[in-house]
Amino acid sequence: MAALRRFNVSLATAAPTSTSVCGGLVTAIPMTSIQCSLVAGQVREVAAYASGDAAGPGRTLFLEWKQYGNSADEKAQETRTRNLASLLQRLTVAEGLCIPQCLGYAADHRNYRTCLIFKHPVGASEQPETLARLLSSNGVPSLGDRFKLALNLAASLSAMHTSGWLHKQLSSYNVLFFSSTIAAGDNLVDGWSIPPPFIVGFEYSRPNEEDADSEAVRGNPHQQPYRHPSSQGPLRKRFCRAFDIYSLGVMLVEIGYWRPISQFIKDSYTPEKLLHHLITVHTPRLPPKTGALYAQVVRSCLEGALANPALDEAQSQRVFYWSVVSELERLVV
């Protein structure tokens, strides 16, 4: 964890990036080089380089697609995907961050979509498992492993924010594990080891800038509990860093209890009522399970105090680092 700690301290003391172009070269991979599905509307899939491609014939890839409206959006969407791929390539150099290795991007203009192309971990199961699925498994991982998972997720979000981008879809459905040891989640026993996690779900990610296009996230009932109440509905506010932090807080509740958020929700719950119950009921019950420090980190994420409007971008990011990432580091041996 020492390398991760050094990387995050360097980010915490630096000013956030204000430009959407992250620098460096990013590879545009031709569609003819990829063996993938042509099914429109598919969000993610396992694919491979075409057998005749010199870049790595037969190498397994993981693709994440983003559909756009029509040919008029083509250039803007490709630029956005290219800039995001550049950011992800830069973040994956830091050991310990949960960012899959981004190899580049592709543009499938015929089907009005672009994709981020990630390296599929060598020796891993072909189809990844989601954190949401594992939270419903029989076995509970050790507390130390859960603390490490929480730290990795928080540190990765911190790195993304400091680089000037918002994720916009953080949830347990967008945390993947490429490990054959957890392929049969129902057979896990207490104390099983959590493999390295990977954050995905970048379809709606955008630069954290006033003039950046902010696309509303399409309705998905599984994702809704992770969204801040103010980011939903007809009167929703423009997405901001605090909404990502709230989503992280919901995941930290899940990790602390090792239960999916769906088990905390009653039919009568509105997004506002869920927020209220997470803060006033479920977070106060965490200390016997995780200790008081972890519970305080969860509360900080959920309450929104880390996004004080009186603070500038650099100050807000430092507050998040020292109040969340640094505190979780104290729990990881």
HELIX and SHEET records of a PDB file:
HELIX    1   1 ALA A    2  ALA A   12  1                                  11    
HELIX    2   2 MET A   31  SER A   33  5                                   3    
HELIX    3   3 SER A   71  ASP A   73  5                                   3    
HELIX    4   4 GLU A   74  LEU A   91  1                                  18    
HELIX    5   5 HIS A  109  ASN A  111  5                                   3    
HELIX    6   6 LEU A  131  LEU A  134  1                                   4    
HELIX    7   7 LEU A  143  THR A  162  1                                  20    
HELIX    8   8 SER A  172  ASN A  174  5                                   3    
HELIX    9   9 SER A  180  ILE A  182  5                                   3    
HELIX   10  10 GLY A  185  ASN A  187  5                                   3    
HELIX   11  11 GLN A  224  TYR A  226  5                                   3    
HELIX   12  12 PRO A  229  SER A  231  5                                   3    
HELIX   13  13 ARG A  241  TYR A  257  1                                  17    
HELIX   14  14 ILE A  261  PHE A  264  5                                   4    
HELIX   15  15 PRO A  271  HIS A  277  1                                   7    
HELIX   16  16 LEU A  278  HIS A  282  3                                   5    
HELIX   17  17 PRO A  287  THR A  290  1                                   4    
HELIX   18  18 ALA A  292  GLU A  303  1                                  12    
HELIX   19  19 ALA A  305  ALA A  307  5                                   3    
HELIX   20  20 GLU A  313  PHE A  320  1                                   8    
HELIX   21  21 TYR A  321  VAL A  325  3                                   5    
HELIX   22  22 SER A  326  LEU A  331  1                                   6    
SHEET    1   A 5 ILE A  34  GLN A  35  0                                        
SHEET    2   A 5 ARG A  44  TYR A  49 -1                                        
SHEET    3   A 5 THR A  60  GLN A  67 -1                                        
SHEET    4   A 5 ARG A 113  LYS A 119 -1                                        
SHEET    5   A 5 CYS A 102  ASP A 108 -1                                        
SHEET    1   B 3 GLU A 129  THR A 130  0                                        
SHEET    2   B 3 VAL A 175  PHE A 177 -1                                        
SHEET    3   B 3 PRO A 197  ILE A 199 -1                                        
SHEET    1   C 2 TRP A 165  LEU A 166  0                                        
SHEET    2   C 2 ARG A 206  PRO A 207 -1                                        
END                                                                             
